[in-house]
Amino acid sequence: MRLLRSTAIIASLTLVSRVMGLVRDVLIARFLGAGAVSDAFFLAFKLPNVFRRMFAEGAFNAAFVPLYARKIEQDGDDAADHFASEAASALFFTVAAVVIAFQLTMPVSLNIIGFGLDRAVNEDGISPYHLAVFYAVITMPYLLFMSMTALFSGVLNTREKFALAAGVPILLNAFMITALTLAPRLELDQRGIGLALSIAITASGAAQAATVIWGARRAGMTLHLKRPRLTPGVRRLIVLGVPGIIGSGITQINLLVSNTIASMQASAVSWLTYADRLYQLPLGMIGIAMGVALLPSLSRSLRAGDGASAMNTQNRAIELSMLFTLPAAVALFLVPDILIAGLFERGAFTADTTAQVAKALQFFALGLPAFVLLKVLTPAFFAREDTRTPMIWAGISALINITLGYALFVTIGFEGLALATSVAAWVNVAGLSFLLVRSRRLVTDKRLIARLPRIALAAIVMGAALVWMRGFVPDLGASGFLTDLLALAALTGAGGAVFGLAAAVLRAYGLADIKDAFRKS
């Protein structure tokens, strides 16, 4: 099955990127911990990331990939590349205008995400809000570079050239790790480290954009940046893209509001960010990789009129995503403190920080399967050029997240924001699933119905084993980094072995399935 082969390529390179991301986060935790500088840096980095997901990776690609795939099928490669060039011009000039607007108004516009940050200068001579403004001015051009990266990655993915597009995020972590490695040699203080990281982010964006543009040209794709024009192709892209931008915008505004609420409590932004980093590891490897591979696959099947192939692809995507996601969610929920302490607890990252981050991570873990399922379900709409339905459910989800998040923040604390995010994600999944099933765009086959309970039971068995094994884990965070890593490797390896054995015994998945999945179509 081509889907898993494509997903495996993306997930393997994503794994490299995420492991490097963990190394980066371990170093950030060591040097910055959770405080005024880390809050300022994380907010400055989040601002371009939020709008990147809004304009490029989410809405734009959701509209662009099906149209580009149809151009290839109906009109050939040259016409498709001409359309891609028109789309690139429209995206470039639109995003450039957004970046310039933010650069000119940053002291005011950062209030969108950092309203709660303290403006006063603390005992270390730092004003968290104004430091965040300074960092954000440096990181904002990252949005423009990553928009171009997303478009050219979409071109490469549609033509089934997944490796380069999946590998370029490695550059971000490589640049940031380099900056963190050089920091002690340059004797930088925390503010200097934040500045070095901000510069590294924008430089990595330029490198990523250059890499995928080079890859597209080497693959024979003739894409050119030209004067933007409102051609029929661009108009159709706007018609499909605007609902996607609104839907993605709702989701991202939702995240911005959550961060604004979190910024009202000192260090809460950092606590949530570290928790986010850990649950993003399985989400990136499984959900995002599956979604990237799934959209072109579904688009090709539907364009060819092969509904049976599209339905089988959708069922296998749900099955595979849950096979890898459920055990990860169980582990993050049951032993979050061990994972956090082993990875982060050293230097400026204290045991108290571990305890706070663990609270948020447990609640994020409850929503991890939903976050992944959203990446699997939404391509079923996008491949049919329906960006409106996901937009509506994104709005409903955002409303739940904001209202419930604020209520929980007031009653139980910052971790309530993580719980609200998970609840909202499950509501979104329920809504999209209902519509797909009702319209018979998703018909669950016997294999999926039989295997999902078995996968869940195998994850529960693994969870019981992890709870028992945690009693044998040494006091992480006080044993040395190498010892901590070995202990974590032993625990996660044993947990994975238990899950694999339980899955085999329960016949949740078999070796024959894996061989069949990797067999060329």
Secondary structure, 3 states (H helix, E strand, C coil): CHHHHHHHHHHHHHHHHHHHHHHHHHHHHHHHCCCHHHHHHHHHHHHHHHHHHHHHHHHHHHHHHHHHHHHHHHHCHHHHHHHHHHHHHHHHHHHHHHHHHHHHHHHHHCHHHHCCCCCCCCCCCCCHHHHHHHHHHHHCCHHHHHHHHHHHHHHHHHCCCHHHHHHCHHHHHHHHHHHHHHHHHCCCCHHHHHHHHHHHHHHHHHHHHHHHHHHHHHCCCCCCCCCCCCCHHHHHHHHHHHHHHHHHHHHHHHHHHHHHHHCCCCCHHHHHHHHHHHHHHHHHHHHHHHHHHHHHHHHHHHHCCCHHHHHHHHHHHHHHHHHHHHHHHHHHHHCHHHHHHHHHCCCCCCHHHHHHHHHHHHHHHHHHHHHHHHHHHHHHHHCCCCCHHHHHHHHHHHHHHHHHHHHHHHHCCCHHHHHHHHHHHHHHHHHHHHHHHHCCCCCCCHHHHHHHHHHHHHHHHHHHHHHHHHHHCCCCCCCCHHHHHHHHHHHHHHHHHHHHHHHHHCCCCCHHHHHHHHCCC
